[in-house]
Amino acid sequence: MMPKIIELPKIQDPRGSLSFFEYPSQLPFEIKRTYWIYDVPGGEVRGGHAFKTQNEFIVALSGSFDLFLFDGSKEIKFSLNRSYYGLYVPNMFWRRMENFSTNSLALIVSDREYDESDYVRDFDDFKQLKNV
């Protein structure tokens, strides 16, 4: 599969808005792990790795940030800034997150439990795995 923006349901009334995601209605995988990134100092970059098997879904719950995905031949930029849009990131895409706004909050859900051996943390190793 390729990365793609998934529009989430948005339920609005005078009290505010509510969005959600579920498997299989919105997500292409069952959730095994959830984590979030916050309090990122200005100018910092997060990510800088790929996963061999893990797939993720990333939502900007608050604020905004940019996600750069590299498939071995080209890089694609996604700007996340609405809590009713999320980005599906399949395995074997090198990812980095940058340009975090003040008070941004990134929610990441994964189809795998944490497994350090699933990470590809060296860009040259990633390119070898992708046969680039």
C-alpha positions in Angstrom: 0.0 0.0 0.0 0.9 3.6 -0.4 0.7 6.4 2.2 -2.6 8.2 2.1 -4.6 10.8 3.9 -7.7 9.3 5.5 -10.6 11.7 6.3 -12.2 10.8 9.6 -15.8 11.3 10.6 -16.5 14.8 12.0 -19.5 15.2 14.2 -20.4 18.8 14.9 -22.9 20.5 17.2 -23.0 23.8 19.2 -20.9 22.2 22.0 -17.9 21.4 19.7 -16.7 18.7 17.4 -15.9 15.0 17.7 -13.9 12.7 15.5 -12.9 9.1 15.8 -11.3 6.2 14.0 -12.0 2.5 14.1 -10.9 -0.7 12.4 -11.9 -1.6 9.8 -14.1 1.5 9.0 -11.3 4.0 8.8 -8.1 2.1 9.6 -6.6 -0.6 7.5 -5.2 -2.4 10.6 -6.1 -3.3 14.1 -4.4 -1.2 16.8 -1.7 -2.8 18.9 0.1 0.3 20.3 -0.6 4.0 20.7 1.8 6.8 21.5 2.0 10.5 21.2 4.6 13.2 20.6 4.4 16.6 22.2 6.5 19.5 23.7 8.8 19.3 20.6 11.2 22.3 20.8 11.3 24.7 17.9 13.4 23.4 15.0 13.6 19.8 16.2 13.1 16.8 13.9 11.4 13.6 15.0 11.5 10.2 13.3 14.4 9.6 11.1 13.7 5.9 10.7 11.6 3.3 8.9 9.9 0.1 10.0 10.3 -3.2 8.4 6.8 -4.5 9.2 5.0 -1.9 11.3 2.3 0.3 9.8 1.1 3.5 11.4 -1.7 6.1 11.4 -0.7 9.6 12.4 -3.1 12.4 13.4 -2.3 16.0 14.5 -4.7 16.2 17.4 -3.5 19.8 18.1 -1.4 22.2 16.1 0.5 21.2 13.0 3.6 19.5 11.7 5.0 18.2 8.4 5.7 14.5 7.6 8.2 13.7 5.0 8.1 10.1 3.6 10.7 8.6 1.3 10.0 5.4 -0.5 13.5 4.9 -1.9 13.1 7.0 -5.0 11.1 10.0 -4.1 10.1 12.1 -1.1 6.5 13.1 -0.4 5.5 15.9 2.1 2.3 15.8 4.0 1.2 18.7 6.2 -1.1 17.6 9.1 -3.1 20.3 10.7 -6.6 19.1 11.2 -7.7 16.6 13.8 -10.2 15.0 11.4 -7.5 13.9 8.9 -4.9 11.3 9.5 -2.0 9.9 7.5 -1.7 6.1 6.9 2.1 5.3 6.7 2.8 1.8 5.5 6.0 0.0 6.4 9.3 0.6 4.6 8.9 4.3 4.2 11.6 6.5 5.7 9.9 9.1 7.8 10.7 12.3 9.5 8.5 14.9 11.2 9.4 18.6 11.4 8.0 22.1 11.6 6.0 21.4 14.8 3.8 24.3 15.8 3.6 25.5 19.4 1.6 23.1 21.5 1.3 20.5 18.7 0.3 17.0 19.6 0.9 14.1 17.3 -1.1 10.8 18.0 0.4 7.7 16.4 -1.3 4.3 16.4 0.4 1.2 15.2 -0.4 -2.3 14.1 2.5 -3.8 16.2 3.7 -3.7 19.7 7.1 -2.0 20.3 9.9 -4.1 18.8 13.3 -2.4 18.4 14.4 -5.0 15.8 11.7 -3.7 13.5 13.3 -0.3 13.3 15.6 0.7 10.5 17.5 3.6 12.0 20.4 4.0 9.4 19.5 5.7 6.1 22.1 3.7 4.2 20.7 0.4 5.6 17.2 1.6 4.5 18.4 2.2 1.0 20.0 -1.2 0.8 16.8 -2.8 2.0 14.9 -0.9 -0.7 17.5 -1.8 -3.3 18.3 1.8 -4.1 
